[in-house]
Amino acid sequence: MSTQNFIPLQQLCTHYQVELSFFTNLSEIGLIEIETIEQSPCLHPDKIIAVEKIIRIHHELEVNIEGIDVIFHLLQKLEEKEIELIYLKNRLGIYEN
């Protein structure tokens, strides 16, 4: 795994104007995974989109960390149901033709 693309959390804290404890709390509840590279906590670039969603929910809607956890789990369930619905529609299409 290439470590050169990881983003230091300190840089993210400055950019998004949040404290390091915000990312630590997200990591503790399992919403993000913090990697330590050269003794610096970092985040994989693939997680930036999720982090931006989390920060937007936190700032704009004033939702706390626990609420964000609930929202993300509900969104994940919704995505799973959408995939299941598409699968079932495709199977139904086989019998309708």
C-alpha positions, 0 to 999 in steps of 0.5 A: 500500500502506498503511503505517499497519498495519505493526508495528515489529519493536521492538514485536514483540521486546518482546511475544514476548521475542526479539531483533531478530537473530531477525527479521533471521535469519528475513528472511535465509533468506526466511521473513519480509519486513522493510519499512523504514518511517520508518527503522524495520524493520517487519513486515506484519500478515499475517505475524503468524500465521507469526511466532507459529508460528515463535516457538512452534517456536523456544521450545517445541521449541528448534529453531534458525533452520535447522530452522525453515526446513526445517519451514516448507518441509516444511509448505508441501509438505504443504499443496500435496499436500493441495490436490492430493489434494482436486483429484484426489478431486474429479476422481475423483468425476466418474467415480464418479457 
